[in-house]
Amino acid sequence: MTEQQYKKLQWASRRGMLELDVVLLPYLEQHSKDFSDSDVHHYQEFLEETDPDLYAWIMGFETPKPKFAEIVATIREFVDKQIK
């Protein structure tokens, strides 16, 4: 991932909801070094979804779209590790 790609994802990870900011920014910081080009595109596409949808998926209130199920599971696992 290039520095420019990282900065774009970092900016896009800053949301209108503080609850998402405190999850998505640390997640990106910790996991972006392992992102493939495909992961970068997929995460970028994930961030195009609405804040209420992202929040509901990450918190487990709703089932994510199938194409985002894996990334949501990864983010939820990251959150669980941070809490413990």
BAKOL-627364 format. One record per residue: x, y, z of N, C-alpha, C, O, CB in turn; residue number from 1; residue in three letters. Coordinates in nm, 3 decimals, padded with zeros to 5 digits. Atoms other than C-alpha are relative to their C-alpha. Glycine has a CB too. Example, Ala and Ser with C-alpha at 12.3 -4.5 7.8 and 13.67 -1.06 7.14 Angstrom:
<n_px = 00.089	n_py = -00.119	n_pz = 00.000	ca_px = 01.230	ca_py = -00.450	ca_pz = 00.780	c_px = 00.090	c_py = 00.120	c_pz = 00.000	o_px = 00.194	o_py = 00.118	o_pz = 00.066	cb_px = -00.099	cb_py = 00.003	cb_pz = 00.125	num = 1	residu = ala> .
<n_px = -00.082	n_py = -00.119	n_pz = -00.006	ca_px = 01.367	ca_py = -00.106	ca_pz = 00.714	c_px = -00.077	c_py = 00.109	c_pz = 00.073	o_px = -00.026	o_py = 00.220	o_pz = 00.090	cb_px = 00.041	cb_py = 00.046	cb_pz = -00.142	num = 2	residu = ser> .
// end
This chain:
<n_px = 00.086	n_py = -00.117	n_pz = 00.000	ca_px = 00.000	ca_py = 00.000	ca_pz = 00.000	c_px = 00.090	c_py = 00.123	c_pz = 00.000	o_px = 00.188	o_py = 00.131	o_pz = 00.074	cb_px = -00.097	cb_py = 00.000	cb_pz = 00.123	num = 1	residu = met> .
<n_px = -00.078	n_py = -00.123	n_pz = 00.006	ca_px = 00.132	ca_py = 00.339	ca_pz = -00.089	c_px = -00.041	c_py = 00.093	c_pz = 00.114	o_px = -00.146	o_py = 00.075	o_pz = 00.176	cb_px = -00.017	cb_py = 00.070	cb_pz = -00.137	num = 2	residu = thr> .
<n_px = 00.032	n_py = -00.100	n_pz = -00.103	ca_px = 00.143	ca_py = 00.629	ca_pz = 00.154	c_px = -00.127	c_py = 00.077	c_pz = -00.037	o_px = -00.208	o_py = 00.109	o_pz = 00.050	cb_px = 00.118	cb_py = 00.098	cb_pz = 00.019	num = 3	residu = glu> .
<n_px = 00.118	n_py = -00.072	n_pz = 00.047	ca_px = -00.118	ca_py = 00.806	ca_pz = -00.058	c_px = -00.127	c_py = -00.083	c_pz = 00.022	o_px = -00.229	o_py = -00.030	o_pz = 00.066	cb_px = 00.015	cb_py = 00.037	cb_pz = -00.149	num = 4	residu = gln> .
<n_px = 00.114	n_py = 00.088	n_pz = -00.023	ca_px = -00.353	ca_py = 00.506	ca_pz = -00.042	c_px = -00.034	c_py = -00.005	c_pz = 00.149	o_px = -00.151	o_py = 00.001	o_pz = 00.188	cb_px = 00.029	cb_py = -00.142	cb_pz = -00.053	num = 5	residu = gln> .
<n_px = 00.021	n_py = 00.004	n_pz = -00.144	ca_px = -00.305	ca_py = 00.487	ca_pz = 00.334	c_px = -00.069	c_py = 00.127	c_pz = 00.048	o_px = -00.164	o_py = 00.122	o_pz = 00.126	cb_px = 00.133	cb_py = -00.020	cb_pz = 00.075	num = 6	residu = tyr> .
<n_px = 00.058	n_py = -00.127	n_pz = -00.043	ca_px = -00.385	ca_py = 00.855	ca_pz = 00.379	c_px = -00.146	c_py = 00.012	c_pz = -00.044	o_px = -00.230	o_py = 00.065	o_pz = 00.030	cb_px = 00.081	cb_py = 00.119	cb_pz = -00.056	num = 7	residu = lys> .
<n_px = 00.139	n_py = -00.003	n_pz = 00.047	ca_px = -00.702	ca_py = 00.821	ca_pz = 00.168	c_px = -00.088	c_py = -00.089	c_pz = 00.088	o_px = -00.199	o_py = -00.051	o_pz = 00.125	cb_px = -00.008	cb_py = -00.046	cb_pz = -00.147	num = 8	residu = lys> .
<n_px = 00.077	n_py = 00.090	n_pz = -00.085	ca_px = -00.817	ca_py = 00.524	ca_pz = 00.373	c_px = -00.012	c_py = 00.056	c_pz = 00.142	o_px = -00.116	o_py = 00.043	o_pz = 00.206	cb_px = 00.066	cb_py = -00.139	cb_pz = 00.004	num = 9	residu = leu> .
<n_px = 00.004	n_py = -00.061	n_pz = -00.133	ca_px = -00.728	ca_py = 00.704	ca_pz = 00.694	c_px = -00.105	c_py = 00.111	c_pz = 00.004	o_px = -00.183	o_py = 00.120	o_pz = 00.099	cb_px = 00.139	cb_py = 00.057	cb_pz = 00.038	num = 10	residu = gln> .
<n_px = 00.099	n_py = -00.108	n_pz = 00.007	ca_px = -00.934	ca_py = 01.005	ca_pz = 00.588	c_px = -00.141	c_py = -00.058	c_pz = -00.007	o_px = -00.231	o_py = -00.010	o_pz = 00.062	cb_px = 00.028	cb_py = 00.092	cb_pz = -00.122	num = 11	residu = trp> .
<n_px = 00.132	n_py = 00.062	n_pz = 00.016	ca_px = -01.226	ca_py = 00.783	ca_pz = 00.482	c_px = -00.044	c_py = -00.073	c_pz = 00.126	o_px = -00.164	o_py = -00.092	o_pz = 00.148	cb_px = 00.001	cb_py = -00.096	cb_pz = -00.118	num = 12	residu = ala> .
<n_px = 00.033	n_py = 00.069	n_pz = -00.125	ca_px = -01.208	ca_py = 00.599	ca_pz = 00.816	c_px = -00.048	c_py = 00.096	c_pz = 00.107	o_px = -00.104	o_py = 00.054	o_pz = 00.209	cb_px = 00.121	cb_py = -00.077	cb_pz = 00.051	num = 13	residu = ser> .
<n_px = 00.053	n_py = -00.101	n_pz = -00.092	ca_px = -01.288	ca_py = 00.924	ca_pz = 00.994	c_px = -00.145	c_py = 00.023	c_pz = -00.037	o_px = -00.176	o_py = 00.072	o_pz = -00.146	cb_px = 00.083	cb_py = 00.136	cb_pz = -00.006	num = 14	residu = arg> .
<n_px = 00.142	n_py = 00.002	n_pz = 00.031	ca_px = -01.662	ca_py = 00.908	ca_pz = 01.014	c_px = -00.074	c_py = 00.111	c_pz = 00.074	o_px = -00.014	o_py = 00.190	o_pz = 00.147	cb_px = -00.060	cb_py = -00.136	cb_pz = 00.035	num = 15	residu = arg> .
<n_px = 00.084	n_py = -00.096	n_pz = -00.070	ca_px = -01.950	ca_py = 01.119	ca_pz = 01.138	c_px = -00.037	c_py = -00.047	c_pz = 00.139	o_px = -00.096	o_py = 00.028	o_pz = 00.217	cb_px = -00.124	cb_py = 00.026	cb_pz = -00.080	num = 16	residu = gly> .
<n_px = 00.033	n_py = 00.058	n_pz = -00.131	ca_px = -01.986	ca_py = 00.890	ca_pz = 01.439	c_px = 00.129	c_py = -00.030	c_pz = 00.075	o_px = 00.216	o_py = -00.101	o_pz = 00.024	cb_px = -00.086	cb_py = -00.129	cb_pz = -00.015	num = 17	residu = met> .
<n_px = -00.118	n_py = 00.026	n_pz = -00.083	ca_px = -01.727	ca_py = 00.887	ca_pz = 01.715	c_px = 00.018	c_py = -00.149	c_pz = 00.025	o_px = 00.130	o_py = -00.199	o_pz = 00.032	cb_px = -00.011	cb_py = 00.075	cb_pz = 00.134	num = 18	residu = leu> .
<n_px = -00.005	n_py = 00.144	n_pz = -00.026	ca_px = -01.815	ca_py = 00.522	ca_pz = 01.781	c_px = 00.073	c_py = -00.074	c_pz = -00.112	o_px = 00.140	o_py = -00.174	o_pz = -00.088	cb_px = -00.141	cb_py = -00.057	cb_pz = 00.017	num = 19	residu = glu> .
<n_px = -00.071	n_py = 00.062	n_pz = 00.112	ca_px = -01.685	ca_py = 00.434	ca_pz = 01.435	c_px = 00.145	c_py = 00.046	c_pz = -00.006	o_px = 00.234	o_py = -00.033	o_pz = -00.038	cb_px = -00.070	cb_py = 00.032	cb_pz = -00.132	num = 20	residu = leu> .
<n_px = -00.137	n_py = -00.052	n_pz = 00.000	ca_px = -01.378	ca_py = 00.658	ca_pz = 01.459	c_px = 00.090	c_py = -00.080	c_pz = 00.093	o_px = 00.203	o_py = -00.113	o_pz = 00.058	cb_px = 00.002	cb_py = 00.148	cb_pz = 00.041	num = 21	residu = asp> .
<n_px = -00.083	n_py = 00.068	n_pz = -00.099	ca_px = -01.255	ca_py = 00.480	ca_pz = 01.771	c_px = 00.023	c_py = -00.147	c_pz = -00.033	o_px = 00.105	o_py = -00.213	o_pz = 00.031	cb_px = -00.063	cb_py = 00.012	cb_pz = 00.138	num = 22	residu = val> .
<n_px = -00.020	n_py = 00.137	n_pz = 00.046	ca_px = -01.283	ca_py = 00.146	ca_pz = 01.592	c_px = 00.080	c_py = -00.003	c_pz = -00.130	o_px = 00.181	o_py = -00.072	o_pz = -00.141	cb_px = -00.135	cb_py = -00.071	cb_pz = -00.019	num = 23	residu = val> .
<n_px = -00.057	n_py = 00.010	n_pz = 00.135	ca_px = -01.192	ca_py = 00.209	ca_pz = 01.230	c_px = 00.142	c_py = 00.056	c_pz = -00.011	o_px = 00.226	o_py = -00.002	o_pz = -00.079	cb_px = -00.088	cb_py = 00.071	cb_pz = -00.098	num = 24	residu = leu> .
<n_px = -00.135	n_py = -00.057	n_pz = 00.009	ca_px = -00.888	ca_py = 00.434	ca_pz = 01.275	c_px = 00.106	c_py = -00.091	c_pz = 00.063	o_px = 00.209	o_py = -00.116	o_pz = 00.000	cb_px = 00.004	cb_py = 00.138	cb_pz = 00.068	num = 25	residu = leu> .
<n_px = -00.100	n_py = 00.093	n_pz = -00.055	ca_px = -00.703	ca_py = 00.199	ca_pz = 01.515	c_px = 00.010	c_py = -00.130	c_pz = -00.080	o_px = 00.118	o_py = -00.185	o_pz = -00.096	cb_px = -00.035	cb_py = -00.033	cb_pz = 00.145	num = 26	residu = pro> .
<n_px = -00.002	n_py = 00.120	n_pz = 00.083	ca_px = -00.804	ca_py = -00.099	ca_pz = 01.301	c_px = 00.089	c_py = 00.022	c_pz = -00.122	o_px = 00.175	o_py = -00.061	o_pz = -00.153	cb_px = -00.143	cb_py = -00.040	cb_pz = -00.043	num = 27	residu = tyr> .
<n_px = -00.079	n_py = -00.030	n_pz = 00.119	ca_px = -00.658	ca_py = 00.063	ca_pz = 00.991	c_px = 00.148	c_py = 00.013	c_pz = 00.036	o_px = 00.234	o_py = -00.042	o_pz = -00.033	cb_px = -00.050	cb_py = 00.130	cb_pz = -00.067	num = 28	residu = leu> .
<n_px = -00.139	n_py = -00.020	n_pz = -00.041	ca_px = -00.343	ca_py = 00.167	ca_pz = 01.174	c_px = 00.071	c_py = -00.132	c_pz = 00.025	o_px = 00.186	o_py = -00.150	o_pz = -00.014	cb_px = 00.007	cb_py = 00.087	cb_pz = 00.125	num = 29	residu = glu> .
<n_px = -00.063	n_py = 00.127	n_pz = -00.036	ca_px = -00.278	ca_py = -00.183	ca_pz = 01.300	c_px = 00.005	c_py = -00.101	c_pz = -00.116	o_px = 00.100	o_py = -00.178	o_pz = -00.126	cb_px = -00.073	cb_py = -00.062	cb_pz = 00.117	num = 30	residu = gln> .
<n_px = 00.009	n_py = 00.104	n_pz = 00.103	ca_px = -00.383	ca_py = -00.387	ca_pz = 00.995	c_px = 00.043	c_py = 00.042	c_pz = -00.140	o_px = 00.064	o_py = -00.044	o_pz = -00.225	cb_px = -00.138	cb_py = -00.049	cb_pz = -00.005	num = 31	residu = his> .
<n_px = -00.026	n_py = -00.045	n_pz = 00.137	ca_px = -00.302	ca_py = -00.173	ca_pz = 00.692	c_px = 00.132	c_py = -00.050	c_pz = -00.056	o_px = 00.146	o_py = -00.068	o_pz = -00.177	cb_px = -00.003	cb_py = 00.150	cb_pz = -00.006	num = 32	residu = ser> .
<n_px = -00.131	n_py = 00.047	n_pz = 00.050	ca_px = 00.057	ca_py = -00.292	ca_pz = 00.673	c_px = -00.010	c_py = -00.140	c_pz = -00.063	o_px = 00.077	o_py = -00.180	o_pz = -00.140	cb_px = 00.102	cb_py = -00.003	cb_pz = 00.115	num = 33	residu = lys> .
<n_px = 00.020	n_py = 00.134	n_pz = 00.054	ca_px = -00.080	ca_py = -00.638	ca_pz = 00.590	c_px = -00.099	c_py = -00.003	c_pz = -00.117	o_px = -00.126	o_py = -00.110	o_pz = -00.172	cb_px = -00.048	cb_py = -00.093	cb_pz = 00.109	num = 34	residu = asp> .
<n_px = 00.099	n_py = -00.006	n_pz = 00.108	ca_px = -00.332	ca_py = -00.520	ca_pz = 00.327	c_px = 00.065	c_py = -00.028	c_pz = -00.135	o_px = 00.169	o_py = 00.028	o_pz = -00.169	cb_px = -00.069	cb_py = 00.137	cb_pz = -00.001	num = 35	residu = phe> .
<n_px = -00.037	n_py = 00.019	n_pz = 00.140	ca_px = -00.294	ca_py = -00.652	ca_pz = -00.024	c_px = -00.071	c_py = 00.108	c_pz = -00.082	o_px = -00.151	o_py = 00.184	o_pz = -00.027	cb_px = -00.039	cb_py = -00.146	cb_pz = -00.052	num = 36	residu = ser> .
<n_px = 00.069	n_py = -00.096	n_pz = 00.086	ca_px = -00.405	ca_py = -00.440	ca_pz = -00.319	c_px = -00.150	c_py = -00.028	c_pz = 00.001	o_px = -00.231	o_py = 00.065	o_pz = 00.002	cb_px = 00.055	cb_py = -00.006	cb_pz = -00.144	num = 37	residu = asp> .
<n_px = 00.140	n_py = 00.039	n_pz = -00.005	ca_px = -00.731	ca_py = -00.633	ca_pz = -00.314	c_px = -00.065	c_py = 00.044	c_pz = 00.132	o_px = -00.179	o_py = 00.091	o_pz = 00.133	cb_px = -00.014	cb_py = -00.152	cb_pz = -00.018	num = 38	residu = ser> .
<n_px = 00.051	n_py = -00.043	n_pz = -00.131	ca_px = -00.774	ca_py = -00.562	ca_pz = 00.060	c_px = -00.023	c_py = 00.150	c_pz = 00.004	o_px = -00.122	o_py = 00.197	o_pz = 00.061	cb_px = 00.098	cb_py = -00.041	cb_pz = 00.110	num = 39	residu = asp> .
<n_px = 00.013	n_py = -00.146	n_pz = 00.004	ca_px = -00.719	ca_py = -00.191	ca_pz = 00.001	c_px = -00.129	c_py = 00.038	c_pz = -00.072	o_px = -00.207	o_py = 00.119	o_pz = -00.023	cb_px = 00.123	cb_py = 00.065	cb_pz = -00.070	num = 40	residu = val> .
<n_px = 00.120	n_py = -00.029	n_pz = 00.077	ca_px = -00.991	ca_py = -00.185	ca_pz = -00.263	c_px = -00.126	c_py = -00.041	c_pz = 00.077	o_px = -00.224	o_py = 00.034	o_pz = 00.080	cb_px = 00.005	cb_py = -00.072	cb_pz = -00.136	num = 41	residu = his> .
<n_px = 00.116	n_py = 00.051	n_pz = -00.072	ca_px = -01.229	ca_py = -00.393	ca_pz = -00.052	c_px = -00.031	c_py = 00.088	c_pz = 00.122	o_px = -00.148	o_py = 00.117	o_pz = 00.149	cb_px = 00.024	cb_py = -00.145	cb_pz = 00.044	num = 42	residu = his> .
<n_px = 00.021	n_py = -00.087	n_pz = -00.116	ca_px = -01.179	ca_py = -00.176	ca_pz = 00.259	c_px = -00.055	c_py = 00.136	c_pz = -00.045	o_px = -00.142	o_py = 00.194	o_pz = 00.020	cb_px = 00.132	cb_py = 00.019	cb_pz = 00.080	num = 43	residu = tyr> .
<n_px = 00.048	n_py = -00.127	n_pz = 00.055	ca_px = -01.229	ca_py = 00.136	ca_pz = 00.049	c_px = -00.149	c_py = -00.011	c_pz = -00.037	o_px = -00.228	o_py = 00.080	o_pz = -00.010	cb_px = 00.083	cb_py = 00.041	cb_pz = -00.125	num = 44	residu = gln> .
<n_px = 00.140	n_py = 00.025	n_pz = 00.036	ca_px = -01.554	ca_py = -00.011	ca_pz = -00.085	c_px = -00.087	c_py = -00.011	c_pz = 00.126	o_px = -00.199	o_py = 00.040	o_pz = 00.129	cb_px = -00.011	cb_py = -00.128	cb_pz = -00.085	num = 45	residu = glu> .
<n_px = 00.069	n_py = 00.014	n_pz = -00.128	ca_px = -01.659	ca_py = -00.102	ca_pz = 00.271	c_px = -00.029	c_py = 00.137	c_pz = 00.060	o_px = -00.138	o_py = 00.161	o_pz = 00.112	cb_px = 00.084	cb_py = -00.085	cb_pz = 00.099	num = 46	residu = phe> .
<n_px = 00.015	n_py = -00.133	n_pz = -00.058	ca_px = -01.607	ca_py = 00.258	ca_pz = 00.382	c_px = -00.099	c_py = 00.088	c_pz = -00.077	o_px = -00.137	o_py = 00.194	o_pz = -00.028	cb_px = 00.135	cb_py = 00.069	cb_pz = 00.005	num = 47	residu = leu> .
<n_px = 00.100	n_py = -00.075	n_pz = 00.077	ca_px = -01.846	ca_py = 00.379	ca_pz = 00.111	c_px = -00.142	c_py = -00.023	c_pz = 00.052	o_px = -00.235	o_py = 00.047	o_pz = 00.013	cb_px = 00.008	cb_py = -00.040	cb_pz = -00.147	num = 48	residu = glu> .
<n_px = 00.131	n_py = 00.027	n_pz = -00.060	ca_px = -02.135	ca_py = 00.232	ca_pz = 00.311	c_px = -00.033	c_py = 00.109	c_pz = 00.101	o_px = 00.054	o_py = 00.183	o_pz = 00.145	cb_px = -00.003	cb_py = -00.140	cb_pz = 00.066	num = 49	residu = glu> .
<n_px = 00.043	n_py = -00.104	n_pz = -00.092	ca_px = -02.338	ca_py = 00.453	ca_pz = 00.542	c_px = 00.045	c_py = -00.029	c_pz = 00.143	o_px = 00.066	o_py = -00.144	o_pz = 00.180	cb_px = -00.152	cb_py = 00.014	cb_pz = -00.003	num = 50	residu = thr> .
<n_px = -00.040	n_py = 00.016	n_pz = -00.139	ca_px = -02.238	ca_py = 00.514	ca_pz = 00.903	c_px = -00.096	c_py = -00.090	c_pz = 00.079	o_px = -00.050	o_py = -00.178	o_pz = 00.151	cb_px = 00.008	cb_py = 00.136	cb_pz = 00.067	num = 51	residu = asp> .
<n_px = 00.090	n_py = 00.088	n_pz = -00.075	ca_px = -02.556	ca_py = 00.355	ca_pz = 01.045	c_px = 00.018	c_py = -00.148	c_pz = -00.036	o_px = 00.011	o_py = -00.234	o_pz = 00.051	cb_px = -00.145	cb_py = 00.041	cb_pz = -00.026	num = 52	residu = pro> .
<n_px = -00.023	n_py = 00.139	n_pz = 00.040	ca_px = -02.492	ca_py = 00.039	ca_pz = 00.841	c_px = 00.130	c_py = -00.053	c_pz = 00.059	o_px = 00.133	o_py = -00.162	o_pz = 00.116	cb_px = 00.002	cb_py = -00.012	cb_pz = -00.153	num = 53	residu = asp> .
<n_px = -00.129	n_py = 00.044	n_pz = -00.055	ca_px = -02.126	ca_py = 00.018	ca_pz = 00.941	c_px = -00.011	c_py = -00.025	c_pz = 00.150	o_px = 00.037	o_py = -00.127	o_pz = 00.199	cb_px = 00.109	cb_py = 00.105	cb_pz = -00.028	num = 54	residu = leu> .
<n_px = 00.015	n_py = 00.013	n_pz = -00.145	ca_px = -02.214	ca_py = 00.072	ca_pz = 01.306	c_px = -00.081	c_py = -00.125	c_pz = 00.036	o_px = -00.041	o_py = -00.203	o_pz = 00.123	cb_px = -00.069	cb_py = 00.126	cb_pz = 00.058	num = 55	residu = tyr> .
<n_px = 00.085	n_py = 00.116	n_pz = -00.028	ca_px = -02.492	ca_py = -00.189	ca_pz = 01.303	c_px = 00.072	c_py = -00.131	c_pz = -00.028	o_px = 00.057	o_py = -00.227	o_pz = 00.046	cb_px = -00.129	cb_py = 00.007	cb_pz = -00.082	num = 56	residu = ala> .
<n_px = -00.074	n_py = 00.122	n_pz = 00.034	ca_px = -02.267	ca_py = -00.446	ca_pz = 01.134	c_px = 00.110	c_py = -00.027	c_pz = 00.102	o_px = 00.124	o_py = -00.139	o_pz = 00.151	cb_px = 00.060	cb_py = 00.010	cb_pz = -00.140	num = 57	residu = trp> .
<n_px = -00.113	n_py = 00.017	n_pz = -00.091	ca_px = -01.967	ca_py = -00.387	ca_pz = 01.358	c_px = -00.047	c_py = -00.036	c_pz = 00.141	o_px = 00.015	o_py = -00.117	o_pz = 00.209	cb_px = 00.086	cb_py = 00.127	cb_pz = 00.004	num = 58	residu = ile> .
<n_px = 00.053	n_py = 00.028	n_pz = -00.134	ca_px = -02.178	ca_py = -00.391	ca_pz = 01.675	c_px = -00.078	c_py = -00.131	c_pz = 00.005	o_px = -00.111	o_py = -00.178	o_pz = 00.114	cb_px = -00.089	cb_py = 00.115	cb_pz = 00.045	num = 59	residu = met> .
<n_px = 00.072	n_py = 00.127	n_pz = 00.004	ca_px = -02.357	ca_py = -00.707	ca_pz = 01.560	c_px = -00.151	c_py = 00.015	c_pz = 00.008	o_px = -00.221	o_py = -00.084	o_pz = 00.031	cb_px = 00.047	cb_py = -00.087	cb_pz = 00.111	num = 60	residu = gly> .
<n_px = 00.145	n_py = -00.022	n_pz = -00.003	ca_px = -02.703	ca_py = -00.550	ca_pz = 01.552	c_px = -00.067	c_py = -00.050	c_pz = -00.127	o_px = -00.184	o_py = -00.088	o_pz = -00.125	cb_px = -00.029	cb_py = 00.147	cb_pz = 00.020	num = 61	residu = phe> .
<n_px = 00.051	n_py = 00.046	n_pz = 00.129	ca_px = -02.747	ca_py = -00.645	ca_pz = 01.186	c_px = 00.106	c_py = -00.085	c_pz = -00.069	o_px = 00.225	o_py = -00.075	o_pz = -00.039	cb_px = -00.041	cb_py = 00.120	cb_pz = -00.091	num = 62	residu = glu> .
<n_px = -00.090	n_py = 00.083	n_pz = 00.078	ca_px = -02.596	ca_py = -00.897	ca_pz = 00.948	c_px = 00.053	c_py = 00.084	c_pz = -00.116	o_px = -00.024	o_py = 00.146	o_pz = -00.189	cb_px = -00.072	cb_py = -00.130	cb_pz = -00.053	num = 63	residu = thr> .
<n_px = -00.055	n_py = -00.080	n_pz = 00.110	ca_px = -02.355	ca_py = -00.730	ca_pz = 00.704	c_px = -00.034	c_py = -00.061	c_pz = -00.136	o_px = -00.070	o_py = -00.179	o_pz = -00.146	cb_px = 00.153	cb_py = 00.012	cb_pz = 00.014	num = 64	residu = pro> .
<n_px = 00.011	n_py = 00.052	n_pz = 00.137	ca_px = -02.387	ca_py = -00.762	ca_pz = 00.329	c_px = 00.101	c_py = -00.113	c_pz = -00.013	o_px = 00.211	o_py = -00.103	o_pz = 00.041	cb_px = 00.023	cb_py = 00.114	cb_pz = -00.108	num = 65	residu = lys> .
<n_px = -00.092	n_py = 00.113	n_pz = 00.012	ca_px = -02.228	ca_py = -01.094	ca_pz = 00.232	c_px = 00.141	c_py = 00.037	c_pz = -00.043	o_px = 00.238	o_py = -00.023	o_pz = 00.004	cb_px = -00.056	cb_py = -00.098	cb_pz = -00.097	num = 66	residu = pro> .
<n_px = -00.134	n_py = -00.034	n_pz = 00.048	ca_px = -01.940	ca_py = -00.926	ca_pz = 00.051	c_px = 00.084	c_py = 00.068	c_pz = 00.107	o_px = 00.206	o_py = 00.078	o_pz = 00.093	cb_px = -00.010	cb_py = 00.091	cb_pz = -00.122	num = 67	residu = lys> .
<n_px = -00.073	n_py = -00.064	n_pz = -00.109	ca_px = -01.846	ca_py = -00.746	ca_pz = 00.376	c_px = 00.007	c_py = -00.085	c_pz = 00.126	o_px = 00.062	o_py = -00.041	o_pz = 00.227	cb_px = -00.064	cb_py = 00.132	cb_pz = 00.033	num = 68	residu = phe> .
<n_px = 00.004	n_py = 00.085	n_pz = -00.120	ca_px = -01.897	ca_py = -01.037	ca_pz = 00.617	c_px = 00.140	c_py = -00.026	c_pz = 00.057	o_px = 00.159	o_py = -00.022	o_pz = 00.178	cb_px = -00.068	cb_py = -00.132	cb_pz = -00.033	num = 69	residu = ala> .
<n_px = -00.136	n_py = 00.033	n_pz = -00.047	ca_px = -01.526	ca_py = -01.123	ca_pz = 00.634	c_px = 00.068	c_py = 00.121	c_pz = 00.065	o_px = 00.129	o_py = 00.107	o_pz = 00.171	cb_px = 00.085	cb_py = -00.051	cb_pz = -00.117	num = 70	residu = glu> .
<n_px = -00.065	n_py = -00.118	n_pz = -00.056	ca_px = -01.403	ca_py = -00.769	ca_pz = 00.693	c_px = -00.067	c_py = 00.042	c_pz = 00.131	o_px = 00.001	o_py = 00.086	o_pz = 00.224	cb_px = -00.003	cb_py = 00.117	cb_pz = -00.101	num = 71	residu = ile> .
<n_px = 00.070	n_py = -00.032	n_pz = -00.125	ca_px = -01.671	ca_py = -00.708	ca_pz = 00.957	c_px = 00.045	c_py = -00.097	c_pz = 00.110	o_px = 00.067	o_py = -00.055	o_pz = 00.224	cb_px = -00.154	cb_py = -00.007	cb_pz = -00.020	num = 72	residu = val> .
<n_px = -00.047	n_py = 00.098	n_pz = -00.099	ca_px = -01.567	ca_py = -01.030	ca_pz = 01.133	c_px = 00.141	c_py = 00.034	c_pz = 00.047	o_px = 00.170	o_py = 00.022	o_pz = 00.166	cb_px = -00.002	cb_py = -00.142	cb_pz = -00.059	num = 73	residu = ala> .
<n_px = -00.137	n_py = -00.038	n_pz = -00.036	ca_px = -01.203	ca_py = -00.915	ca_pz = 01.126	c_px = 00.000	c_py = 00.122	c_pz = 00.091	o_px = 00.075	o_py = 00.128	o_pz = 00.188	cb_px = 00.082	cb_py = 00.028	cb_pz = -00.127	num = 74	residu = thr> .
<n_px = 00.008	n_py = -00.121	n_pz = -00.083	ca_px = -01.294	ca_py = -00.575	ca_pz = 01.269	c_px = -00.057	c_py = -00.033	c_pz = 00.137	o_px = -00.007	o_py = 00.017	o_pz = 00.238	cb_px = -00.087	cb_py = 00.108	cb_pz = -00.069	num = 75	residu = ile> .
<n_px = 00.058	n_py = 00.038	n_pz = -00.130	ca_px = -01.511	ca_py = -00.731	ca_pz = 01.540	c_px = 00.101	c_py = -00.076	c_pz = 00.084	o_px = 00.106	o_py = -00.058	o_pz = 00.206	cb_px = -00.126	cb_py = -00.086	cb_pz = -00.021	num = 76	residu = arg> .
<n_px = -00.105	n_py = 00.073	n_pz = -00.072	ca_px = -01.226	ca_py = -00.965	ca_pz = 01.634	c_px = 00.103	c_py = 00.099	c_pz = 00.055	o_px = 00.148	o_py = 00.085	o_pz = 00.168	cb_px = 00.069	cb_py = -00.104	cb_pz = -00.094	num = 77	residu = glu> .
<n_px = -00.093	n_py = -00.105	n_pz = -00.044	ca_px = -00.995	ca_py = -00.662	ca_pz = 01.654	c_px = -00.057	c_py = 00.073	c_pz = 00.122	o_px = 00.015	o_py = 00.095	o_pz = 00.220	cb_px = 00.028	cb_py = 00.101	cb_pz = -00.115	num = 78	residu = phe> .
<n_px = 00.064	n_py = -00.070	n_pz = -00.112	ca_px = -01.243	ca_py = -00.483	ca_pz = 01.882	c_px = -00.001	c_py = -00.089	c_pz = 00.124	o_px = 00.030	o_py = -00.043	o_pz = 00.234	cb_px = -00.146	cb_py = 00.041	cb_pz = -00.038	num = 79	residu = val> .
<n_px = 00.003	n_py = 00.092	n_pz = -00.115	ca_px = -01.282	ca_py = -00.790	ca_pz = 02.104	c_px = 00.138	c_py = -00.010	c_pz = 00.067	o_px = 00.146	o_py = -00.013	o_pz = 00.190	cb_px = -00.046	cb_py = -00.141	cb_pz = -00.045	num = 80	residu = asp> .
<n_px = -00.136	n_py = 00.007	n_pz = -00.056	ca_px = -00.903	ca_py = -00.811	ca_pz = 02.149	c_px = 00.037	c_py = 00.126	c_pz = 00.074	o_px = 00.110	o_py = 00.121	o_pz = 00.173	cb_px = 00.101	cb_py = -00.025	cb_pz = -00.111	num = 81	residu = lys> .
<n_px = -00.029	n_py = -00.127	n_pz = -00.065	ca_px = -00.888	ca_py = -00.444	ca_pz = 02.242	c_px = -00.069	c_py = 00.013	c_pz = 00.135	o_px = -00.018	o_py = 00.077	o_pz = 00.226	cb_px = -00.041	cb_py = 00.115	cb_pz = -00.090	num = 82	residu = gln> .
<n_px = 00.079	n_py = -00.009	n_pz = -00.122	ca_px = -01.152	ca_py = -00.484	ca_pz = 02.510	c_px = 00.056	c_py = -00.089	c_pz = 00.110	o_px = 00.052	o_py = -00.053	o_pz = 00.227	cb_px = -00.145	cb_py = -00.037	cb_pz = -00.029	num = 83	residu = ile> .
<n_px = -00.050	n_py = 00.097	n_pz = -00.100	ca_px = -00.993	ca_py = -00.785	ca_pz = 02.682	c_px = 00.130	c_py = 00.039	c_pz = 00.059	o_px = 00.184	o_py = -00.032	o_pz = 00.143	cb_px = 00.014	cb_py = -00.136	cb_pz = -00.062	num = 84	residu = lys> .
// end
